[in-house]
């Protein structure tokens, strides 16, 4: 073989190499063509039995590796805790504590030994180590009679050190489980603390941590967890912390707990300023705001009912002003416009409560009606159709409550009438800015205005002039329809004329004097015929 190739010169060798390269290329193209016709290997039909074996093996591996690891660590934790209790009850509390810390060291040693080859199992074992360390340290003062260390602050400091180490490791490894466990540990320390201010200060720390975690790791679940545990701690502290054996009742003095409440809610609100990411979407931001708002409102209501029932207007007004200022800031600086709308609506709801505190019902309805006009103005500035929709619902509900009240005031009637008609005009004027494609919202306000004008005149004008006043209102609607070149006001005019005629024949004919009947009849006849002539001319012009 060697002799054969040694007889070839360089040109012949090059020629044969070229031939070999051509043959290899032809083989490769043939294989590719076959795969293209038959489908890739991954796309070839695999027998169902092989699929079942593959799926079964995968599930078996998952359950065997991770499921049993979790189960084993849970069993190990309870085994260690029961053994610690047994040693302590046998009269050796100090030895039980030493054994507990020895177990913690052993657990972390095993986790370190398995870290390189089995990182997932190692992390699960590490969680067990932190949980056991927290429990063993907790037993130094709690659940042990008498305590090994009779100073609760030393024990709480040791617990905080454990949480600090855990957070350091969690941040370095981006471990969601460790972060979540740290938040729960901090909430536990806050509940265990016998000092009201220390407990609520820890809630501030949890709130700050949740914002940092979201900013750095995009872990939205940790934010929900933080909001929930923070307001649970507030609720427990408000009711004298019954977990620590106290009687379930509101605290005797507020201890400025509402200050911590405002601080915590404000910290959670900072999330509204974050930019959108793959994990932080609009829906989750709205979820944070609603969850935070619900918890804050619940606790604020409890504080107001218990401590500020007589002078709550000042406190509610301050919070409303802060919420409105923050909504304006969000509108200017944030990409989440829905957040600005939510905070603005919340502010106006609080302003409504403040108005009620200053001027009780039914007089409060006067200011509440004009506040609705202010809300619409803010909605136009924010370009928020959402605020307009919510304000329309609230305005309608407010009107229903007012009309169902036994006391009807002329000033309130006038305010509802004016606000409804002006709001309808504004919505028509700024419909492009609000991107409102239908006239539904404007029609709602026009209908409300139509009804309230009739009610206002009915209560404001003497009985014998009601028909006349309604007829004058119909004329004014026609005048506005010409000035504004808007057909909706002609509809209002026609509706008012129909109402006037029905009212005259059903009510006025039976009770008013003859001279007023004649005047009303003549006025109705003139206006009706005039309107009829207008529509006749309009019909001719159209044809």
C-alpha positions as CSV (number, residue, x, y, z in Angstrom):
1,X,0.0,0.0,0.0
2,X,2.8,2.3,1.0
3,X,4.7,1.4,-2.2
4,X,1.7,2.1,-4.3
5,X,1.3,5.7,-3.0
6,X,5.0,6.3,-3.0
7,X,5.0,5.9,-6.7
8,X,2.6,8.8,-7.2
9,X,3.9,12.3,-7.7
10,X,2.5,15.4,-6.1
11,X,0.1,16.3,-8.9
12,X,-1.5,12.9,-8.8
13,X,-1.9,13.0,-5.1
14,X,-3.7,16.4,-5.3
15,X,-5.9,15.0,-8.0
16,X,-6.9,12.0,-5.9
17,X,-7.6,14.2,-2.9
18,X,-9.9,16.4,-4.9
19,X,-11.8,13.3,-6.1
20,X,-12.1,12.1,-2.5
21,X,-13.5,15.5,-1.4
22,X,-16.1,15.4,-4.3
23,X,-17.2,12.0,-3.2
24,X,-17.6,13.0,0.5
25,X,-19.6,16.1,-0.6
26,X,-21.9,13.9,-2.7
27,X,-22.4,11.5,0.3
28,X,-23.3,14.5,2.6
29,X,-25.8,15.9,0.1
30,X,-27.4,12.5,-0.2
31,X,-27.8,12.2,3.5
32,X,-29.3,15.7,3.8
33,X,-31.7,15.0,1.0
34,X,-32.8,11.8,2.7
35,X,-33.4,13.5,6.0
36,X,-35.3,16.3,4.3
37,X,-37.6,13.7,2.6
38,X,-38.0,11.4,5.6
39,X,-37.9,14.0,8.4
40,X,-35.3,14.6,11.0
41,X,-34.5,12.0,13.6
42,X,-36.3,14.0,16.3
43,X,-39.4,14.1,14.1
44,X,-39.5,10.3,13.3
45,X,-42.3,8.4,14.8
46,X,-41.3,6.8,18.1
47,X,-43.2,3.8,19.4
48,X,-45.7,4.6,22.2
49,X,-44.0,2.1,24.5
50,X,-40.7,3.9,24.2
51,X,-42.5,7.2,25.0
52,X,-44.1,5.7,28.1
53,X,-40.8,4.3,29.3
54,X,-39.2,7.8,28.7
55,X,-41.9,9.7,30.6
56,X,-42.0,7.2,33.4
57,X,-38.3,7.3,33.8
58,X,-38.3,11.2,33.9
59,X,-41.0,11.3,36.6
60,X,-39.3,8.6,38.5
61,X,-36.1,10.5,38.4
62,X,-37.8,13.7,39.5
63,X,-39.6,12.1,42.4
64,X,-36.6,10.0,43.4
65,X,-34.1,12.9,43.3
66,X,-36.1,16.0,44.4
67,X,-39.3,14.7,46.0
68,X,-37.5,12.3,48.3
69,X,-34.9,14.9,49.1
70,X,-37.6,17.3,50.3
71,X,-39.4,14.5,52.2
72,X,-36.2,13.3,53.8
73,X,-35.3,16.8,54.9
74,X,-38.7,17.5,56.4
75,X,-38.5,14.2,58.3
76,X,-35.0,15.0,59.4
77,X,-36.1,18.5,60.7
78,X,-38.9,17.0,62.7
79,X,-36.7,14.2,64.0
80,X,-34.1,16.7,65.2
81,X,-36.7,19.0,66.9
82,X,-38.4,16.0,68.7
83,X,-35.0,14.8,69.8
84,X,-34.1,18.3,71.1
85,X,-37.4,18.5,73.0
86,X,-36.8,15.0,74.5
87,X,-33.4,15.9,75.7
88,X,-34.7,19.2,77.2
89,X,-37.6,17.5,79.0
90,X,-35.2,14.9,80.3
91,X,-33.6,17.7,82.4
92,X,-30.8,18.7,80.1
93,X,-31.9,21.9,78.3
94,X,-28.3,23.1,77.8
95,X,-27.3,19.8,76.3
96,X,-30.3,19.9,74.0
97,X,-29.2,23.4,72.7
98,X,-25.7,22.2,72.2
99,X,-27.0,19.1,70.3
100,X,-29.2,21.4,68.2
101,X,-26.3,23.6,67.1
102,X,-24.2,20.5,66.5
103,X,-27.0,19.2,64.2
104,X,-27.0,22.5,62.4
105,X,-23.3,22.3,61.8
106,X,-23.6,18.7,60.6
107,X,-26.4,19.6,58.2
108,X,-24.4,22.5,56.7
109,X,-21.4,20.2,56.5
110,X,-23.3,17.6,54.5
111,X,-24.7,20.4,52.2
112,X,-21.2,21.6,51.6
113,X,-19.9,18.1,50.8
114,X,-22.7,17.5,48.3
115,X,-22.6,21.0,46.7
116,X,-20.2,20.2,43.8
117,X,-21.9,17.0,42.6
118,X,-25.5,17.5,43.8
119,X,-26.1,21.3,43.9
120,X,-30.0,21.0,44.0
121,X,-30.0,18.5,46.9
122,X,-27.3,20.6,48.6
123,X,-29.5,23.7,48.5
124,X,-32.5,21.8,50.0
125,X,-30.3,20.5,52.8
126,X,-29.1,24.1,53.4
127,X,-32.7,25.3,53.8
128,X,-33.1,22.6,56.5
129,X,-29.9,23.9,58.2
130,X,-31.2,27.5,58.4
131,X,-34.7,26.4,59.6
132,X,-33.1,24.2,62.3
133,X,-30.7,27.0,63.3
134,X,-33.7,29.4,63.7
135,X,-35.7,26.9,65.7
136,X,-32.8,26.0,68.0
137,X,-32.0,29.7,68.7
138,X,-35.7,30.4,69.2
139,X,-35.8,27.7,72.0
140,X,-33.1,29.5,74.0
141,X,-35.8,31.9,75.2
142,X,-39.2,30.7,73.9
143,X,-40.8,27.3,74.5
144,X,-38.3,26.5,77.3
145,X,-39.1,26.8,81.0
146,X,-37.0,28.4,82.4
147,X,-35.3,30.1,79.5
148,X,-31.6,29.4,79.0
149,X,-31.1,33.2,78.4
150,X,-33.5,35.3,80.2
151,X,-33.1,38.3,77.9
152,X,-35.4,38.3,74.9
153,X,-33.3,41.0,73.1
154,X,-30.2,38.9,73.0
155,X,-32.2,36.0,71.5
156,X,-33.9,38.3,69.0
157,X,-30.5,39.7,68.0
158,X,-29.2,36.2,67.4
159,X,-32.3,35.4,65.2
160,X,-31.6,38.6,63.2
161,X,-28.0,37.6,62.7
162,X,-29.2,34.2,61.3
163,X,-31.6,36.0,58.9
164,X,-28.8,38.4,57.9
165,X,-26.5,35.5,57.0
166,X,-29.3,33.8,55.2
167,X,-30.1,36.9,53.2
168,X,-26.4,37.4,52.3
169,X,-26.3,33.8,50.9
170,X,-29.7,34.2,49.2
171,X,-28.6,37.4,47.4
172,X,-25.3,35.9,46.3
173,X,-27.0,32.8,44.9
174,X,-30.2,34.4,43.8
175,X,-32.2,31.8,45.8
176,X,-35.9,32.5,45.9
177,X,-36.5,29.9,48.6
178,X,-34.0,31.4,50.9
179,X,-35.3,34.9,50.3
180,X,-38.9,33.7,51.0
181,X,-37.8,32.0,54.2
182,X,-35.9,35.1,55.3
183,X,-39.1,37.2,54.9
184,X,-41.1,34.7,56.9
185,X,-38.3,34.6,59.6
186,X,-38.3,38.5,59.8
187,X,-42.1,38.5,60.2
188,X,-41.8,35.8,62.9
189,X,-39.3,38.0,64.8
190,X,-41.6,41.0,64.5
191,X,-44.5,38.9,66.0
192,X,-42.2,37.5,68.8
193,X,-40.9,40.9,69.8
194,X,-42.7,42.4,72.8
195,X,-41.9,46.0,71.7
196,X,-44.6,47.6,69.4
197,X,-42.1,49.9,67.6
198,X,-39.5,47.2,67.0
199,X,-42.2,45.0,65.5
200,X,-43.4,47.7,63.1
201,X,-39.9,48.8,62.3
202,X,-39.2,45.2,61.1
203,X,-42.2,45.5,58.8
204,X,-40.5,48.5,57.3
205,X,-37.3,46.4,56.7
206,X,-39.4,43.7,55.0
207,X,-41.0,46.3,52.7
208,X,-37.6,47.7,51.8
209,X,-36.3,44.2,51.1
210,X,-39.2,43.3,48.9
211,X,-38.5,46.4,46.7
212,X,-34.8,45.6,46.5
213,X,-35.5,42.0,45.7
214,X,-37.9,42.9,42.9
215,X,-35.4,45.5,41.5
216,X,-32.5,43.1,41.5
217,X,-34.0,39.7,40.9
218,X,-37.5,40.4,39.4
219,X,-39.0,38.1,41.9
220,X,-42.6,39.2,42.0
221,X,-43.8,36.4,44.3
222,X,-41.6,37.8,47.1
223,X,-43.4,41.2,46.8
224,X,-46.8,39.5,47.3
225,X,-45.5,37.5,50.2
226,X,-44.0,40.6,51.8
227,X,-47.2,42.7,51.5
228,X,-49.3,39.9,53.0
229,X,-47.0,39.2,56.0
230,X,-46.4,42.9,56.7
231,X,-50.1,43.6,57.0
232,X,-50.6,40.4,59.0
233,X,-48.0,41.7,61.5
234,X,-49.8,45.1,61.6
235,X,-53.1,43.4,62.2
236,X,-51.7,41.3,65.0
237,X,-50.0,44.3,66.7
238,X,-53.2,46.3,66.4
239,X,-55.1,43.6,68.3
240,X,-52.5,43.4,71.0
241,X,-50.6,40.5,69.4
242,X,-52.7,37.6,70.7
243,X,-50.1,35.1,69.3
244,X,-47.9,36.0,72.3
245,X,-50.7,35.2,74.8
246,X,-52.3,38.6,75.0
247,X,-56.0,39.2,75.0
248,X,-57.5,39.7,71.6
249,X,-58.5,43.4,71.7
250,X,-57.5,46.7,70.1
251,X,-54.5,48.4,71.6
252,X,-55.3,51.1,74.2
253,X,-53.2,53.7,72.5
254,X,-52.2,54.0,68.8
255,X,-48.5,54.5,69.6
256,X,-48.2,56.3,66.2
257,X,-48.6,52.9,64.5
258,X,-50.4,54.7,61.6
259,X,-47.0,56.5,60.8
260,X,-45.4,53.1,60.2
261,X,-48.4,52.1,58.2
262,X,-48.0,55.1,55.9
263,X,-44.3,54.5,55.5
264,X,-44.8,50.8,54.6
265,X,-47.5,51.6,52.1
266,X,-45.3,54.3,50.5
267,X,-42.4,51.9,50.2
268,X,-44.5,49.3,48.4
269,X,-45.8,52.1,46.2
270,X,-42.2,52.8,44.9
271,X,-42.7,49.6,42.7
272,X,-45.0,51.7,40.5
273,X,-41.9,53.6,39.3
274,X,-40.1,50.5,38.0
275,X,-39.7,50.0,34.3
276,X,-41.4,47.1,32.5
277,X,-39.4,43.9,32.2
278,X,-40.1,40.4,30.9
279,X,-41.2,39.4,34.4
280,X,-42.6,42.7,35.6
281,X,-45.7,43.3,33.5
282,X,-48.6,45.7,33.8
283,X,-50.9,43.2,35.4
284,X,-48.5,42.4,38.2
285,X,-47.9,46.1,38.9
286,X,-51.7,46.5,39.2
287,X,-51.9,43.4,41.4
288,X,-49.2,44.9,43.8
289,X,-51.1,48.3,43.9
290,X,-54.5,46.6,44.7
291,X,-53.0,44.2,47.3
292,X,-51.1,47.0,49.0
293,X,-54.1,49.3,48.8
294,X,-56.4,46.7,50.3
295,X,-54.1,46.0,53.3
296,X,-53.4,49.7,53.9
297,X,-57.1,50.6,53.7
298,X,-58.1,47.9,56.1
299,X,-55.6,48.9,58.8
300,X,-56.3,52.6,58.2
301,X,-60.0,52.0,58.7
302,X,-59.3,50.2,62.0
303,X,-57.1,53.0,63.3
304,X,-59.7,55.7,62.3
305,X,-62.6,53.8,63.9
306,X,-60.6,53.2,67.1
307,X,-58.6,56.3,67.6
308,X,-59.7,59.1,65.3
309,X,-63.5,58.8,65.0
310,X,-64.0,62.5,65.8
311,X,-61.3,64.1,63.8
312,X,-60.5,61.7,61.0
313,X,-60.9,64.3,58.3
314,X,-57.5,65.8,58.8
315,X,-55.7,62.5,58.7
316,X,-57.7,61.2,55.7
317,X,-57.2,64.5,53.9
318,X,-53.4,64.4,54.3
319,X,-53.2,60.8,53.0
320,X,-55.5,61.8,50.1
321,X,-53.2,64.7,49.2
322,X,-50.1,62.5,49.3
323,X,-51.9,59.9,47.1
324,X,-52.9,62.6,44.6
325,X,-49.4,64.1,44.5
326,X,-47.9,60.7,44.0
327,X,-50.4,60.0,41.1
328,X,-49.3,63.3,39.4
329,X,-45.7,62.2,39.9
330,X,-46.4,58.8,38.3
331,X,-48.2,60.5,35.4
332,X,-45.1,62.6,34.7
333,X,-42.3,60.0,35.4
334,X,-43.7,56.5,35.2
335,X,-44.5,54.3,32.2
336,X,-47.4,52.7,34.1
337,X,-50.2,55.2,33.4
338,X,-52.8,52.8,35.0
339,X,-50.9,53.2,38.2
340,X,-51.3,57.0,38.2
341,X,-55.0,56.5,37.5
342,X,-55.4,54.0,40.4
343,X,-53.7,56.3,42.9
344,X,-55.7,59.3,41.7
345,X,-59.0,57.4,42.1
346,X,-57.9,56.3,45.6
347,X,-57.1,59.9,46.5
348,X,-60.5,61.1,45.4
349,X,-62.2,58.3,47.4
350,X,-60.3,59.5,50.5
351,X,-61.3,63.1,49.7
352,X,-64.9,62.0,49.6
353,X,-64.5,60.5,53.1
354,X,-62.9,63.7,54.2
355,X,-65.8,65.8,52.8
356,X,-68.2,63.6,54.8
357,X,-66.2,64.2,57.9
358,X,-66.3,68.0,57.4
359,X,-70.0,68.2,56.3
360,X,-72.2,65.2,57.0
361,X,-74.9,63.9,54.6
362,X,-77.0,65.1,52.9
363,X,-75.1,68.5,52.7
364,X,-71.9,66.6,51.8
365,X,-73.5,65.6,48.5
366,X,-73.1,69.2,47.3
367,X,-69.3,69.1,47.5
368,X,-69.1,65.5,46.3
369,X,-71.0,66.4,43.1
370,X,-68.5,69.1,42.2
371,X,-65.6,66.8,43.2
372,X,-66.8,64.6,40.4
373,X,-66.2,67.5,38.0
374,X,-62.6,67.8,39.4
375,X,-62.1,64.0,38.8
376,X,-63.1,64.4,35.2
377,X,-60.7,67.3,34.8
378,X,-57.8,65.1,36.2
379,X,-58.9,62.3,33.9
380,X,-58.5,64.5,30.9
381,X,-55.1,65.6,32.0
382,X,-54.1,62.0,32.6
383,X,-55.7,60.9,29.3
384,X,-57.4,58.2,31.4
385,X,-60.6,56.6,30.2
386,X,-60.4,54.3,33.2
387,X,-60.8,57.3,35.6
388,X,-63.8,58.6,33.6
389,X,-65.5,55.2,33.7
390,X,-65.0,54.7,37.4
391,X,-66.1,58.3,38.1
392,X,-69.3,57.8,36.1
393,X,-70.1,54.7,38.2
394,X,-69.4,56.5,41.5
395,X,-71.3,59.5,40.4
396,X,-74.4,57.4,39.5
397,X,-74.1,55.4,42.8
398,X,-73.8,58.7,44.7
399,X,-76.9,60.1,43.0
400,X,-78.9,56.9,43.8
401,X,-78.0,57.2,47.5
402,X,-78.9,60.8,47.5
403,X,-82.3,60.4,45.9
404,X,-83.1,57.5,48.2
405,X,-82.5,59.9,51.1
406,X,-85.6,61.3,52.8
407,X,-84.0,64.8,52.8
408,X,-83.8,66.6,49.4
409,X,-81.9,69.9,49.2
410,X,-82.2,72.4,46.4
411,X,-78.5,73.3,46.4
412,X,-77.6,69.6,46.0
413,X,-80.1,69.2,43.2
414,X,-78.7,72.1,41.4
415,X,-75.1,70.8,41.9
416,X,-75.9,67.4,40.4
417,X,-77.8,69.0,37.5
418,X,-75.0,71.4,36.6
419,X,-72.2,68.9,37.1
420,X,-73.9,66.2,34.9
421,X,-74.5,68.6,32.0
422,X,-71.1,70.2,32.2
423,X,-69.4,66.8,32.4
424,X,-71.3,65.6,29.4
425,X,-70.1,68.7,27.5
426,X,-66.5,68.3,28.6
427,X,-66.5,64.6,27.5
428,X,-67.8,65.6,24.1
429,X,-65.2,68.4,23.9
430,X,-62.2,66.2,24.9
431,X,-63.3,62.9,23.5
432,X,-60.2,62.7,21.2
433,X,-57.9,63.2,24.1
434,X,-59.6,60.5,26.1
435,X,-59.8,58.2,23.1
436,X,-63.4,57.6,23.8
437,X,-64.9,55.9,20.7
438,X,-68.5,55.7,21.9
439,X,-71.0,58.3,23.4
440,X,-72.1,55.9,26.1
441,X,-70.5,57.7,29.0
442,X,-71.6,61.1,27.7
443,X,-75.1,59.8,27.3
444,X,-75.2,58.6,30.9
445,X,-74.4,62.1,32.1
446,X,-76.9,63.7,29.8
447,X,-79.6,61.3,31.1
448,X,-78.6,62.1,34.7
449,X,-78.7,65.8,33.8
450,X,-82.1,65.5,32.2
451,X,-83.6,63.8,35.2
452,X,-81.9,66.1,37.8
453,X,-83.1,69.3,36.0
454,X,-86.7,68.0,36.2
455,X,-86.2,67.1,39.9
456,X,-84.5,70.4,40.7
457,X,-87.2,72.5,39.1
458,X,-89.9,70.3,40.7
459,X,-88.5,71.0,44.2
460,X,-87.3,74.6,43.6
461,X,-90.3,76.1,41.7
462,X,-93.8,76.6,43.2
463,X,-96.3,74.0,42.2
464,X,-98.3,76.2,39.8
465,X,-95.2,77.1,37.8
466,X,-93.6,73.6,37.4
467,X,-95.0,72.9,33.9
468,X,-93.9,76.4,32.8
469,X,-90.4,75.9,34.2
470,X,-90.0,72.6,32.5
471,X,-91.2,74.1,29.2
472,X,-88.6,76.9,29.6
473,X,-86.0,74.2,30.2
474,X,-87.0,72.6,26.9
475,X,-86.6,75.9,25.1
476,X,-83.2,76.4,26.6
477,X,-82.2,72.9,25.4
478,X,-83.2,73.8,21.9
479,X,-81.2,77.0,22.1
480,X,-78.1,75.1,23.2
481,X,-78.6,72.6,20.4
482,X,-78.4,75.5,17.9
483,X,-75.5,77.2,19.5
484,X,-73.5,74.0,20.0
485,X,-74.8,72.3,16.8
486,X,-75.5,69.2,18.8
487,X,-78.5,67.0,18.3
488,X,-78.4,65.5,21.8
489,X,-79.8,68.7,23.3
490,X,-82.7,68.5,21.0
491,X,-83.4,65.1,22.3
492,X,-83.3,66.5,25.8
493,X,-85.7,69.3,24.7
494,X,-88.2,66.8,23.3
495,X,-88.0,64.6,26.4
496,X,-88.6,67.6,28.6
497,X,-91.6,68.7,26.5
498,X,-93.2,65.2,26.7
499,X,-92.6,65.2,30.5
500,X,-94.2,68.7,30.8
501,X,-97.3,67.6,28.9
502,X,-97.8,64.5,30.9
503,X,-97.2,66.3,34.1
504,X,-99.7,69.0,33.2
505,X,-102.5,66.6,32.3
506,X,-101.9,64.2,35.1
507,X,-101.1,66.6,38.0
508,X,-101.7,70.3,37.2
509,X,-105.2,70.0,35.8
510,X,-106.4,68.6,39.1
511,X,-104.8,71.0,41.5
512,X,-103.7,74.4,40.1
513,X,-106.0,77.4,39.6
514,X,-107.8,78.1,36.3
515,X,-105.7,81.1,35.4
516,X,-102.4,79.1,35.8
517,X,-103.9,76.2,33.8
518,X,-104.7,78.6,30.9
519,X,-101.2,80.2,31.0
520,X,-99.6,76.7,31.1
521,X,-101.8,75.4,28.3
522,X,-101.1,78.4,26.0
523,X,-97.4,78.2,26.7
524,X,-97.3,74.5,26.0
525,X,-99.3,75.0,22.8
526,X,-97.0,77.8,21.5
527,X,-93.8,75.9,22.3
528,X,-95.2,72.6,20.9
529,X,-96.4,74.2,17.7
530,X,-93.1,76.1,17.3
531,X,-91.1,73.0,17.7
532,X,-93.4,71.2,15.2
533,X,-92.9,74.0,12.6
534,X,-89.1,73.7,13.1
535,X,-89.1,70.0,12.4
536,X,-91.4,70.5,9.4
537,X,-89.0,73.0,7.9
538,X,-86.1,70.8,8.7
539,X,-87.8,67.9,6.9
540,X,-88.4,70.0,3.8
541,X,-84.8,71.2,3.7
542,X,-83.6,67.6,3.9
543,X,-85.8,66.6,0.9
